[in-house]
Amino acid sequence: MDKKVVVIGGGAAGMMAGYFAAKEGASVTILEKNKMLGRKIRISGKGRCNLTNASDLETIINNIYRNGNFMYSSLYSFTNDNLIDLFESFGLKLKTERGNRVFPVSDKSIDVVKTMEKMLDSKNVRVKTSSTVKNIILEDEKVKGVVLSNGTKMMADRVIVTTGGKSYPLTGSTGDGYIMAKKCGHSITDLYPALVGLETREPISEELVGLNLRNISINLYKNGKKIYEDFGELEYRDYGIDGPIIKSASCYMDNFQKNNYKIVLDLKPALTYEKLDARILRDFEKYSNKPFEKSLKDLLPKKMIDYIVYKTGIDRKKPVHQVSKEERHILLGLIKGVEYDIKRLRPIEEAIVTEGGISVKEVNPSTMESKLVEGLYFAGEILDINGFTGGYNLQIAFSTGYLAGINSAQ
Ligand SMILES: Cc1cc2nc3c(=O)[nH]c(=O)nc-3n(C[C@H](O)[C@H](O)[C@H](O)COP(=O)(O)OP(=O)(O)OC[C@H]3O[C@@H](n4cnc5c(N)ncnc54)[C@H](O)[C@@H]3O)c2cc1C
């Protein structure tokens, strides 16, 4: 007889699981607490949805910095190419951008959701929105169904939990799945914000807030030891610093009571000290007799000049030809090394993903079935698996969703 499968949560993982369970012949119902499916997908990739990454498998695994090894089976079973083919077969045209990031040609994340709705429709998956699940029903360590918040019981042979993490709770991911899984005997590792902005000890001046710095590099130091470096884009915020390279760095930071973290920016990573010095000397020559602050206008963004000049301690009005060699070296050191002591991560509500989740030790990586409860499956961000930005987190949700879907229908 066809298996009756209930999927809790209609996000990326839940929709993919529902589609493949139905494709394998199961009778599937997705229960989603929001009025609509895929709210997080809608806001992903700044509204463009970077749904996967077109790199090879090893690169993808290397970009899954937490429990990447657990992902081999699901990424082999449902690759990025399989994902691209599936979406294209349902009419969504995709394109690959810098860093192998894959987006819809339309640049609209809503088109990803619409395509997934089409997929679900094609297999007659029942979708019940505004339906919040409260509990999973167990009997003799086997799944029997779920209870909704209004008390309604729904019996099922299999239950797939795809309730996501705790970040961006307005999208519906409020961490309900952790509570339900815990009641089923599962362990939840500590939860932290990941891919999130950083609060600096030094207040950020008003002029800098909103400034984007492109093509800069950062070094991250933990207790004085360099642990990470990256190159790309940074944004100043009123609380500190954010942007793609800062979000990636945030994945390497925890326990701020015990550890000191410092981020050092190199504003001109393409130039060595010597080349930068020669460049500054040329600019000093060009702006000879002009105030020191004016001599930097070819080198730095306008908003950054005030800050760097202030940091050097050199009088901004000083004629540039009077700036001494020592002062020039202070300037050089600052352009190659603006330092920020980091106070803490921004809260989990602002994080792109939740770090931590259901311990992967208790989940079968080839099926996504719980090792503790028969008929219970997990997929997506609820698991203790995390990737960097670049489409890796959605690929994790889709590949684990695929495995949970296929196997729940058996
Ligand atoms: C701003 C932002 C941008 C991002 N951009 C990208 C990107 O471009 N590329 C990328 O790879 N990743 C991106 N991510 C991360 C990615 O979106 C998530 O990792 C992914 O959506 C997780 O999918 P999921 O299905 O596991 O969980 P979710 O998408 O969070 O879905 C969980 C669903 O479960 C529902 N739910 C929760 N509890 C219950 C309950 N009790 N009963 C019923 N339903 C429930 C929720 O309403 C929700 O719809 C982004 C994240 C954010 C916040």
PDBQT file of the ligand as one rigid body, heavy atoms in Angstrom, charges set to zero:
ROOT
HETATM    1  C1  LIG A 501      18.008  36.518   4.210  1.00  0.00    +0.000 C 
HETATM    2  C2  LIG A 501      18.435  35.119   3.807  1.00  0.00    +0.000 A 
HETATM    3  C3  LIG A 501      18.987  34.925   2.566  1.00  0.00    +0.000 A 
HETATM    4  C4  LIG A 501      19.430  33.641   2.184  1.00  0.00    +0.000 A 
HETATM    5  N1  LIG A 501      19.922  33.467   0.934  1.00  0.00    +0.000 NA
HETATM    6  C5  LIG A 501      20.355  32.233   0.561  1.00  0.00    +0.000 A 
HETATM    7  C6  LIG A 501      20.818  31.999  -0.764  1.00  0.00    +0.000 A 
HETATM    8  O1  LIG A 501      20.761  32.879  -1.642  1.00  0.00    +0.000 OA
HETATM    9  N2  LIG A 501      21.314  30.751  -1.041  1.00  0.00    +0.000 N 
HETATM   10  C7  LIG A 501      21.318  29.734  -0.130  1.00  0.00    +0.000 A 
HETATM   11  O2  LIG A 501      21.788  28.639  -0.446  1.00  0.00    +0.000 OA
HETATM   12  N3  LIG A 501      20.822  29.913   1.103  1.00  0.00    +0.000 NA
HETATM   13  C8  LIG A 501      20.330  31.134   1.465  1.00  0.00    +0.000 A 
HETATM   14  N4  LIG A 501      19.803  31.302   2.712  1.00  0.00    +0.000 N 
HETATM   15  C9  LIG A 501      19.686  30.125   3.612  1.00  0.00    +0.000 C 
HETATM   16  C10 LIG A 501      18.529  29.241   3.126  1.00  0.00    +0.000 C 
HETATM   17  O3  LIG A 501      17.438  30.059   2.753  1.00  0.00    +0.000 OA
HETATM   18  C11 LIG A 501      18.088  28.261   4.207  1.00  0.00    +0.000 C 
HETATM   19  O4  LIG A 501      19.202  27.544   4.668  1.00  0.00    +0.000 OA
HETATM   20  C12 LIG A 501      17.031  27.294   3.661  1.00  0.00    +0.000 C 
HETATM   21  O5  LIG A 501      15.893  28.018   3.234  1.00  0.00    +0.000 OA
HETATM   22  C13 LIG A 501      16.627  26.267   4.699  1.00  0.00    +0.000 C 
HETATM   23  O6  LIG A 501      15.574  25.511   4.169  1.00  0.00    +0.000 OA
HETATM   24  P1  LIG A 501      14.632  24.629   5.106  1.00  0.00    +0.000 P 
HETATM   25  O7  LIG A 501      13.573  24.093   4.213  1.00  0.00    +0.000 OA
HETATM   26  O8  LIG A 501      15.441  23.701   5.888  1.00  0.00    +0.000 OA
HETATM   27  O9  LIG A 501      14.013  25.652   6.150  1.00  0.00    +0.000 OA
HETATM   28  P2  LIG A 501      13.057  26.911   5.915  1.00  0.00    +0.000 P 
HETATM   29  O10 LIG A 501      13.229  27.468   4.550  1.00  0.00    +0.000 OA
HETATM   30  O11 LIG A 501      13.291  27.800   7.062  1.00  0.00    +0.000 OA
HETATM   31  O12 LIG A 501      11.591  26.285   5.969  1.00  0.00    +0.000 OA
HETATM   32  C14 LIG A 501      11.014  25.814   7.151  1.00  0.00    +0.000 C 
HETATM   33  C15 LIG A 501       9.516  25.920   7.032  1.00  0.00    +0.000 C 
HETATM   34  O13 LIG A 501       8.909  25.230   8.123  1.00  0.00    +0.000 OA
HETATM   35  C16 LIG A 501       7.798  25.966   8.569  1.00  0.00    +0.000 C 
HETATM   36  N5  LIG A 501       7.500  25.586   9.952  1.00  0.00    +0.000 N 
HETATM   37  C17 LIG A 501       8.264  25.816  11.055  1.00  0.00    +0.000 A 
HETATM   38  N6  LIG A 501       7.687  25.294  12.152  1.00  0.00    +0.000 NA
HETATM   39  C18 LIG A 501       6.522  24.726  11.734  1.00  0.00    +0.000 A 
HETATM   40  C19 LIG A 501       5.489  24.043  12.411  1.00  0.00    +0.000 A 
HETATM   41  N7  LIG A 501       5.509  23.836  13.729  1.00  0.00    +0.000 N 
HETATM   42  N8  LIG A 501       4.443  23.575  11.684  1.00  0.00    +0.000 NA
HETATM   43  C20 LIG A 501       4.382  23.786  10.343  1.00  0.00    +0.000 A 
HETATM   44  N9  LIG A 501       5.331  24.437   9.670  1.00  0.00    +0.000 NA
HETATM   45  C21 LIG A 501       6.392  24.900  10.343  1.00  0.00    +0.000 A 
HETATM   46  C22 LIG A 501       8.235  27.410   8.400  1.00  0.00    +0.000 C 
HETATM   47  O14 LIG A 501       7.124  28.292   8.353  1.00  0.00    +0.000 OA
HETATM   48  C23 LIG A 501       9.024  27.351   7.110  1.00  0.00    +0.000 C 
HETATM   49  O15 LIG A 501       8.228  27.637   5.987  1.00  0.00    +0.000 OA
HETATM   50  C24 LIG A 501      19.314  32.548   3.087  1.00  0.00    +0.000 A 
HETATM   51  C25 LIG A 501      18.736  32.765   4.342  1.00  0.00    +0.000 A 
HETATM   52  C26 LIG A 501      18.282  34.026   4.693  1.00  0.00    +0.000 A 
HETATM   53  C27 LIG A 501      17.646  34.220   6.037  1.00  0.00    +0.000 C 
ENDROOT
TORSDOF 0
